[in-house]
């Protein structure tokens, strides 16, 4: 491919990931509207977040295996078309059950689409630009947090919650048209078997390593899932300012990626331990200031600044462990972090819903403290495991680049 065509492919797939990220994350901004419209509890509405994450984590490998005999070009077009169609179908969701079904199927289609986006870009662009291409594609999710979620929240609060997803689908038509024109027609089918991938999950050390992003993401999403009720109900933020606050939070989440790159250098497990302790302290501060507007916002923005900072180091450790003890499954190691991250999202939103039912939304920050401390404990155990088993630490490094939450 020429450089101009490379750039167009990268731009197209970045727009695709923006639509996927908005589809996944924007629902947190309209939970209150869904709660009112569907006449369900806030905790039940929050289950739409955990349901999406669980379906993403479990369903994506099956979707990839199911479409293994179809070219990646056709598979990604099918997956993205399903995402757009289901976003439009939310208009007809008059029951909570129908909306949950739409979210579950959308999650699997989103997982399939982003996985194939990274795979196609890695093969299609010039070798020296692969890292750049994947970085831009994954950046679409951060852009979704900064622009998609606040915009979708504004639309949902001033028009109708379902219009949030309709607008997202309309935006997605643009990259879909570009995908149809720009995606290479000679794309191979997916190589490998589902059993090869599942073999990774049978290794105790890999399961332990996966607990780091599981617990790390759950501590963040306990807060993020219920961020709008926290802002409105506890801090007293006016509805018209919610979108602005979410925009600032999104900008902070971009900063967290830069912090994460610094953590991933050198002795990253030691830095991860300190990160989780710092997060626990921030969550504790939020617990005491959740009813104070400015102090509460300050701690909430600090949460955003560290929201994705564990991802890069978690990736490195998962690759080190899988490369050392399951070398035959290395091609599938890139699925570990997205699956673990989405399990963490589901766990966080689920536990958060339980806490809200028990004591109200003010119970959410203390739960995040406990989860961050558990992440610290698991990271300490993993670090100790490296000291006892130096073969993991000295395993050959493999140049992989994978999505941080998908």
C-alpha positions in Angstrom: 0.0 0.0 0.0 1.1 3.6 -0.7 1.6 6.0 2.2 -1.5 7.9 1.2 -3.5 4.7 1.2 -2.0 3.7 4.5 -3.1 7.0 6.0 -6.6 6.6 4.7 -6.9 3.1 6.1 -5.6 4.2 9.5 -8.0 7.2 9.6 -10.9 5.0 8.6 -10.2 2.3 11.3 -9.7 5.1 13.9 -13.2 6.4 13.1 -14.5 2.9 13.4 -13.0 2.5 16.9 -14.4 5.9 17.8 -17.9 4.6 16.9 -17.3 1.3 18.8 -16.0 3.1 21.9 -19.0 5.5 21.8 -21.3 2.5 21.5 -19.8 0.9 24.5 -19.2 3.8 26.9 -22.0 6.3 26.1 -24.6 4.4 28.0 -23.1 5.5 31.3 -24.2 9.1 30.4 -27.9 8.2 29.9 -28.4 5.6 32.7 -30.8 8.0 34.6 -32.9 8.5 31.4 -33.0 4.7 30.8 -33.9 4.1 34.5 -36.9 6.6 34.1 -38.0 5.4 30.7 -37.8 1.7 31.5 -39.1 2.1 35.0 -36.3 0.0 36.5 -33.9 0.6 39.3 -30.6 2.4 38.8 -28.7 -0.8 39.6 -30.7 -2.7 37.0 -29.9 0.0 34.4 -26.2 -0.4 35.4 -26.5 -4.1 34.4 -26.5 -2.9 30.8 -22.9 -2.0 31.3 -21.9 -5.3 32.9 -24.0 -7.3 30.4 -22.1 -5.6 27.5 -18.7 -6.3 29.1 -19.5 -10.0 29.9 -20.8 -10.6 26.3 -17.7 -8.9 24.9 -15.4 -11.0 27.0 -17.1 -14.3 26.4 -18.6 -13.8 22.9 -15.8 -12.3 21.0 -13.6 -15.4 20.8 -16.6 -17.4 19.6 -17.4 -14.8 17.0 -13.9 -14.9 15.7 -13.9 -18.7 15.5 -17.3 -18.8 13.9 -16.2 -16.5 11.1 -12.8 -18.2 10.7 -13.5 -19.4 7.2 -14.6 -16.0 5.9 -12.1 -13.4 4.8 -11.3 -10.7 7.4 -12.6 -8.0 5.0 -16.0 -9.6 4.9 -16.0 -10.4 8.6 -15.2 -6.9 9.7 -17.8 -5.4 7.4 -20.4 -7.8 8.8 -19.4 -7.1 12.4 -19.5 -3.3 12.0 -22.8 -3.4 10.0 -24.3 -5.3 12.9 -23.1 -2.7 15.4 -24.7 0.1 13.3 -28.0 -1.7 12.8 -28.4 -2.5 16.5 -27.7 1.1 17.4 -30.6 2.1 15.2 -32.8 -0.7 16.7 -32.6 0.9 20.1 -35.4 3.2 19.0 -37.7 0.2 19.1 -36.5 -0.9 22.6 -39.6 -0.5 24.7 -38.6 -3.1 27.3 -35.5 -3.6 29.4 -35.1 -7.1 28.1 -35.1 -6.0 24.5 -32.5 -3.4 25.2 -30.3 -5.9 27.1 -30.4 -8.3 24.1 -29.3 -5.5 21.8 -26.5 -4.5 24.1 -25.3 -8.2 24.3 -25.2 -8.8 20.6 -23.6 -5.3 20.0 -20.9 -6.2 22.4 -19.9 -9.3 20.5 -20.0 -7.4 17.2 -17.8 -4.6 18.7 -15.3 -7.1 19.9 -15.1 -8.8 16.6 -14.7 -5.5 14.7 -11.9 -4.0 16.8 -10.0 -7.3 16.8 -10.1 -7.5 13.0 -9.3 -3.8 12.6 -6.0 -4.2 14.4 -5.3 -7.4 12.6 -5.9 -6.0 9.1 -4.0 -2.8 9.9 -1.0 -4.7 11.2 -0.8 -6.7 7.9 -1.8 -4.0 5.4 0.3 -1.0 6.3 4.1 -0.8 5.8 6.0 -2.8 8.5 7.6 0.3 10.0 4.2 1.9 10.5 2.4 -0.9 12.2 2.9 0.5 15.7 1.7 3.9 14.6 -1.4 2.4 12.9 -2.4 0.4 15.9 -1.8 3.3 18.3 -4.1 5.5 16.2 -6.8 2.9 16.0 -6.8 2.4 19.8 -6.8 6.1 20.3 -10.3 6.1 18.9 -11.5 4.7 22.2 -10.0 7.6 24.1 -11.5 10.1 21.6 -14.9 8.4 22.2 -14.4 9.1 25.9 -13.6 12.7 25.3 -16.1 13.5 22.5 -18.5 10.6 22.1 -19.7 10.2 25.7 -20.3 13.9 26.4 -22.0 14.5 23.1 -24.1 11.4 23.5 -25.0 12.4 27.1 -26.1 15.8 25.9 -28.3 14.3 23.1 -29.8 11.8 25.6 -30.6 14.4 28.1 -32.1 17.0 25.7 -33.7 14.8 23.1 -34.2 11.2 23.9 -31.8 8.5 25.3 -32.3 6.3 22.2 -31.3 9.2 19.9 -27.8 8.9 21.4 -27.4 5.5 19.7 -29.1 6.7 16.5 -26.7 9.5 16.1 -23.8 7.1 16.8 -25.0 4.9 14.0 -25.3 7.8 11.6 -21.8 8.8 12.3 -20.7 5.2 11.7 -22.0 5.2 8.2 -19.1 7.4 7.1 -16.3 5.0 8.2 -18.4 2.0 6.9 -18.4 3.5 3.4 -14.7 4.2 3.6 -14.1 0.6 4.9 -15.9 -0.8 1.9 -13.6 1.2 -0.5 -10.3 1.1 1.3 -10.0 -2.4 3.0 -7.7 -4.7 1.1 -9.7 -7.3 -0.8 -7.1 -10.0 -0.5 -7.3 -10.6 3.2 -6.7 -14.0 4.6 -9.0 -16.0 6.8 -8.3 -16.2 10.5 -5.6 -18.7 11.4 -5.7 -20.9 14.5 -8.2 -22.8 16.5 -10.5 -21.9 19.4 -8.9 -24.6 21.5 -5.5 -23.0 21.1 -6.8 -19.8 22.5 -8.6 -21.4 25.4 -5.4 -23.2 26.4 -4.0 -19.9 27.7 -6.8 -19.7 30.2 -6.0 -23.0 31.7 -2.6 -21.9 33.0 -2.7 -20.8 36.7 0.0 -18.2 36.3 -1.9 -16.6 33.3 -5.1 -16.6 35.3 -3.3 -14.9 38.2 -1.8 -12.3 35.7 -5.2 -11.7 34.2 -6.5 -10.8 37.7 -4.4 -7.6 37.6 -6.4 -6.0 34.7 -9.6 -7.6 36.0 -9.3 -5.9 39.4 -7.7 -2.8 38.1 -10.5 -2.1 35.6 -13.2 -3.1 38.1 -12.0 -0.5 40.6 -12.3 2.2 37.9 -15.7 1.0 36.5 -17.3 0.9 39.9 -16.9 4.6 39.7 -17.4 5.2 36.0 -20.6 3.2 35.6 -22.3 5.4 38.2 -20.5 8.7 37.4 -23.7 10.5 36.4 -25.7 9.6 39.5 -22.6 10.5 41.6 -22.4 13.9 39.9 -26.1 14.7 40.1 -27.2 13.0 43.2 -24.2 13.4 45.5 -22.2 16.3 44.3 -25.2 18.4 43.2 -23.9 19.0 39.6 -26.6 20.6 37.5 -27.8 18.4 34.6 -26.7 21.0 32.0 -23.1 20.7 33.2 -22.9 16.9 33.2 -21.6 16.8 29.6 -18.9 19.3 30.4 -17.7 17.3 33.4 -17.6 14.1 31.4 -15.6 16.0 28.7 -13.0 17.0 31.3 -13.0 13.4 32.7 -12.3 12.2 29.1 -9.4 14.5 28.7 -8.0 13.2 31.9 -8.3 9.6 30.6 -6.1 10.5 27.6 -3.5 11.7 30.1 -3.7 8.3 31.8 -2.5 6.6 28.6 0.7 8.8 28.8 1.2 7.9 32.5 0.7 4.2 31.6 3.5 4.4 29.1 5.8 5.7 31.8 4.7 2.9 34.2 5.4 0.2 31.6 9.1 1.1 31.4 11.6 -0.8 33.6 10.3 -2.6 36.7 6.7 -2.2 35.7 5.2 -4.6 38.3 6.8 -2.6 41.1 5.3 0.6 39.6 1.9 -1.1 39.3 1.9 -1.8 43.0 2.4 1.8 43.8 -0.2 2.8 41.2 -2.9 0.7 42.9 -2.0 2.1 46.3 -2.3 5.7 44.9 -5.6 4.8 43.3 -6.9 3.4 46.6 -5.9 6.7 48.3 -7.7 8.7 45.6 -10.9 6.5 46.0 -10.7 7.0 49.7 -10.5 10.7 49.3 -13.5 10.6 47.0 -15.4 8.6 49.6 -15.0 11.5 52.1 -15.7 14.3 49.6 -18.4 12.8 47.4 -21.0 15.2 48.9 -18.8 18.3 48.3 -18.9 19.8 44.8 -15.3 21.0 44.1 -13.4 18.6 46.3 -15.4 15.7 44.9 -14.8 16.8 41.3 -11.0 17.2 42.0 -10.8 13.6 43.2 -13.0 12.4 40.3 -10.7 14.0 37.8 -7.7 12.3 39.5 -9.6 9.0 39.0 -9.7 9.8 35.3 -6.0 10.7 35.2 -5.2 7.1 36.3 -8.1 5.3 34.6 -6.1 3.5 31.9 -2.7 3.8 33.4 -2.4 0.1 34.3 -3.1 -1.2 30.8 0.4 -1.0 29.1 2.2 -2.7 32.1 -0.6 -5.3 32.2 0.0 -6.0 28.5 3.7 -6.5 29.0 3.3 -8.9 31.9 0.7 -11.0 30.2 3.0 -11.3 27.1 5.9 -12.2 29.3 4.0 -14.9 31.2 2.3 -16.4 28.1 5.6 -16.4 26.2 7.3 -18.3 29.0 4.8 -20.9 29.8 2.5 -21.2 26.7 4.7 -20.5 23.7 2.5 -22.4 21.3 -0.4 -20.0 22.1 1.5 -16.7 21.5 -0.6 -15.7 18.4 -3.7 -15.6 20.7 -2.1 -13.9 23.7 -3.5 -10.6 22.5 -7.0 -11.7 23.5 -6.0 -12.0 27.1 -6.1 -8.3 28.1 -9.3 -7.3 26.3 -11.1 -10.3 27.8 -9.7 -9.6 31.3 -10.5 -5.9 31.0 -14.1 -6.5 30.1 -14.5 -9.1 32.9 -13.2 -6.3 35.1 -15.7 -3.8 33.7 -18.5 -6.3 34.3 -17.3 -7.1 37.8 -17.0 -3.4 38.7 -20.4 -2.4 37.4 -22.0 -5.4 38.9 -20.5 -4.9 42.4 -21.3 -1.2 42.0 -25.0 -2.0 41.4 -25.0 -4.2 44.5 -23.5 -1.4 46.5 -26.1 1.1 45.2 -28.9 -1.2 46.1 -27.6 -1.7 49.6 -26.6 1.8 50.6 -27.0 4.2 47.7 -24.5 5.7 45.2 -22.3 7.0 48.1 -21.2 3.4 48.7 -19.5 3.2 45.3 -16.1 4.9 46.1 -15.4 2.7 49.2 -16.0 -0.4 47.1 -13.4 1.0 44.6 -10.9 1.3 47.5 -11.3 -2.4 48.3 -10.9 -3.5 44.7 -7.7 -1.3 44.2 -6.2 -2.9 47.3 -7.0 -6.4 46.0 -5.3 -5.4 42.7 -2.2 -4.3 44.7 -2.2 -7.7 46.5 -2.4 -9.7 43.3 0.4 -7.6 41.7 2.6 -8.2 44.7 2.0 -11.9 44.4 2.9 -11.8 40.7 6.1 -9.9 41.4 7.0 -12.4 44.0 6.3 -15.2 41.5 8.8 -13.6 39.1 11.4 -13.5 41.8 10.9 -17.2 42.5 10.6 -18.1 38.8 13.1 -16.0 36.9 12.3 -17.8 33.7 9.2 -15.6 33.3 11.2 -12.4 33.8 13.9 -13.5 31.3 11.5 -14.9 28.7 12.1 -13.6 25.2 10.3 -10.4 24.5 7.8 -10.5 21.6 6.9 -7.4 19.8 3.1 -7.4 20.1 0.7 -4.5 20.2 -2.8 -5.1 21.4 -5.8 -3.1 22.5 -5.8 -1.9 26.1 -9.6 -2.7 27.1 -10.8 -4.8 24.1 
